[in-house]
Amino acid sequence: MAAAAAANPNQPAALAEEGEFSKLNEGIAHFYDTSSGVWEKIWGEHMHHGYYDPGLPLRAAFTVNHVDAQVRMIEESLKWAGIPDEGEHKPKKIIDVGCGIGGSSRHLARKYGAEVIGITLSPHQARRATSITSAAGLSSKVSFQVADARNQPFPDNHFDFVWAMESGEHMPDKEKFMAELVRVTKPGGQILIVTWCHRELCAGEESLNPKEQKLLKKVCDAYYLPAWCSPSKYLSLAHTMGLKDVKSDDWTEYITLFWPAVIFSALSLRGMVGLCKSGWTTIKGALAMSQMVKGYKSGLIKFALITAHKPIHES
Ligand code: SAH
């Protein structure tokens, strides 16, 4: 991004940066427009990691039910964040930020009887999410639109629960992203972000080492991700923004079976045919899957959860 700003000395840096961001958004939209169909055929409605018992052998990737593991991920995340499922404090109005084809949105609507709005950059996903939701009889509760999480078309203080499952890693400006999540949250409401991060830097380190940076660059190129951050970046933003009950956790040990399972499914006949039909962007994504396995194994990539409340009274 800095390089892009330097390339045109007549353009203000902020504008150059926004130009880069909108190019990134176009890439993300194209990636999900072209890859969501094959994902849905093989994996179903959830486009996020599953939650597995830690320490399972690799061969379990062939035998466990991965959709159950994905639903378990949603349930365990809600439990960890302490979202009440009964009483007056259970969520009534939820935003699903980066909703994919709406798997979480429908789950949350059913679980809480809540009204849910899902946003995505991909028109294909918004259409598909709407049609699955209608077939499920949930259209009166759940709706979808194409919108940017960093510039949401909603008023201030609108949702009592903000859910962002594996979308934060796509956001180029974490400060703007968090500020927008906070803006749309009602006072007393809660934010839950489940996202890919890089490890914390050690004392004396100023950046990741070149080998680690090279690995992350390959992942970024394949999945349309901007620069990564560590979980503490989210924590410090949450504190700076005056959020309360801020906490985070590292669930890397619960997701290790996921990428091997995705790789096995891509190598199946159905996976291969689907990949070929989806085109180069999706194939590039498939080729980068082994980098994710390496990144998690080496401790470079972390599967992080961050939650916080928006205070009822500004302090
Ligand atoms: N949360 C979903 C999908 C995860 S895939 C699930 O768990 O099933 C990542 C999602 O983030 C995609 O739907 C993508 O369109 C969305 N996304 C990425 N950047 C975004 C942005 N700036 N604004 C809105 N959605 C975004």
Boltz pocket constraint, residues with backbone or C-beta under 6 A from the ligand:
constraints:
  - pocket:
      binder: B
      contacts: [[A, 25], [A, 28], [A, 29], [A, 32], [A, 45], [A, 46], [A, 47], [A, 48], [A, 97], [A, 98], [A, 99], [A, 100], [A, 101], [A, 102], [A, 103], [A, 104], [A, 119], [A, 120], [A, 121], [A, 122], [A, 125], [A, 147], [A, 148], [A, 149], [A, 150], [A, 164], [A, 165], [A, 166], [A, 167], [A, 170], [A, 171]]
      max_distance: 6.0
